Structure formats: structure tokens, C-alpha cells
Amino acid sequence: MRAIWAVASTDVARWRRSPVLVAATLVPAFGMALMVVALTYAVGRQPVALVVEGRGPVAEHIVEIIRGSDGFFLVERTAAEAAKDLKAQRVAAVITIPADFDQRVATHDAEVGVLINNVDLDFSDDVRRSVNEAVVEIDAPSLATLGENDLPPGTASGLPNPYRVDVAETDLRTPDVSFLAYQVVPVLALLSLTAGTLVTALGIAGERESGALGVVALSPAPRPALVAGRLLGGTVAAAALLGLVVGACALLGVLNPPSGRWPLLALLLLVTAIGSVGLGVLVGLATRRVTTTAMLGVNVATASFLLGGGFTTIAFLPSFVQGVARFFPTYYAVEGVREVLFYERMPGLGRNLAVLLATAAVSLLVGSLALSRAGSRR
């Protein structure tokens, strides 16, 4: 046991003392986290000019509704200023409340003018949706705020409104999951992959580059202990990193699993990391320099993550991509963690956990065989 821990602690210490190696491990997950945060705060923040020409009570009411929308960043302009800003692309759209708005409301033919630079579908739809909600709220305020009502999960909400068609929304959960919380799941999966892969790979590559790998192979310690120590080092480092990141996310309120789910979350992330350790062994043995190992390890871990559908909800992708993703453990890690965090029931937990455990077992077996053969050739 002492020999196992000695090898494991040596690998972890070598990785921890090298800022370059730590950065190589954290950069993929940190880069994705930064992008998720940027997208979280960028969505709905496109600038839109509001031109208010009508000053009646209904016009003031709809202006108030538009000002409260989270679909855009609103700036109030005159008609001439708004046209100038739109031409210079300083705003994505111009919303105009006409001077005769109240009079035309009385005759049922009022209009809200929307001039959109529809170069981006996502931004354009945000503007359209927000203006449509404002218009609906004039005639049917309860219907306009339907998605914002706090309803018990599984409760349909048909509300009275003056239109011929009602909406009966049924929410599966309360409250809605934020974009940031939903997208932090693949960030954790990517961190599990890169940490397990790179710490193991860099430990092997470092010893190969310095010639210490041959010395270790001649050690009187049993070879199984040396192999187990090498695999344990990557697992310990990955677990420590994940613990720090998950703890920080929990303190910031980004991660808030239902009661009793923390052990399941920890288990899913840990077996994902263990499954990447064997991959780290193969990467470390395939390269001879630490710099090459870092580049190859990052690319291999990231490719596995992307092919497993880690970056997006897999159900939104074409069917053939969904089929390919199911051959990668990332798919089962992301699906399993999202079930644990966000859903009352977890019908896929058994399958996801079984696949990840099997992957971890195969990874350890392959890593052990590869290390044993590499040692026997010394």
C-alpha cells in the first residue's frame, strides 16, 4: 500500500507544482465555463431602441411593459436618433409606439412598429417574442405571464383570456432551470475527463522524458503496486479538482441538487474521472515529451467530450449524431448528472451508472495492461 501511495503522490505533486501542467488541465473546462457565463449574460442583452410617440394611458402601459422585458437592453430614442443608430448597427431593432396608438386601440386596429435588423435569428426572435408578449399583456395579462407563474409541477394552467384559443401549460418541475445551471453540467463532465486523462498522462510522460520511468520499473516494489499507484494518482487529482469546483458552484448557488442527491452526483463524476485514467495511460505512453502529451491529452479529452454530445442537449442533434454519441461515456455522464440535479425521477440512472462503471473498469484494465507491458520492456 505504501508503494501505491508513493507513486500516486509523486504524480500528483509533479502535476501540482507545475503551473503549465495545471493550466493545461484546467483550460478546456475553464474556457467552456467562461463561454457559458458569457452566453448567460449575453442572451437578451442586445440593444433595442424604443421610440415613444403616443402619450395616452394605453401607450404608457405598453411602454411600461416593454421596459420591463428581459428580451433586450432598451434605450429610448427619438425617431431620427433611432434610425441613425439602426443604420450604424448600434441597435438591433427599433420599437415604435405611434402617436395615434390609443385612438387606434379604441377602433381595434392599433399597431406597435417593429423594425428589426434580422441578421441573427436568435436576437430577432428575442425581440419578436418580447414585443408579442407586451401586446398580449394588454388584452390578456394572465395569459402573457403564464410561463412566469409559480405552479406546482404537473399542474395544467388554463387561464381565462379574450381569445378563442387558450394555453394549458404543464410544468414538469419548479422552478425553471437557469441556462447557467443547466450548462455547468457538461463543464463538470469535461473537467472530469481532462483531469483524469492529463494528470495520468503527464505523470508518465514526465518520467519518460527524464528517464525516471525505467528506474521506477527496476524498483523492488511489486509491479501491480506501481501500476495501481499510477492509476490512483490521476483519480486522486481529478477527485480533488472536482471537489473544489463542485464546492464552489454549490456555495455560489449554481448547483443545488434535491435532498439526498449529493452522493449520486459525486459517484457519477468520480467514475467519469476514473474512466479517463486509462485513456491518460495510453496518451502518456504514446508520447515522449510533456508538451506533446499535454496537447494530445487536451485534444483527445475534448474530442471525446464533443463526440459524446457534451456541449449541447443531445436530443436536439440529428439522429445519426445521437447514435454516434451513445458510443462515448460523456453522453451517459452528462445525462446522468442532469437527471440527478434537475429531475424528480431518474429512469436512466441505472443504465448511465452501469455504463460509466463498465467504462471505468475497462479503462483501469487497459491502463494496467499497458503499464505492465511498458514496464516489462524496460
PyMOL commands that set and color helices and strands:
alter all, ss='L'
color gray80, all
select helices_A, chain A and resi 2-16+19-42+57-67+79-87+101-106+121-139+141-144+146-148+179-210+212-217+223-251+262-286+290-307+314-316+319-325+329-342+349-376
alter helices_A, ss='H'
color red, helices_A
select strands_A, chain A and resi 47-52+73-76+93-97+113-116+156-158+168-170
alter strands_A, ss='S'
color yellow, strands_A
deselect
rebuild
show_as cartoon
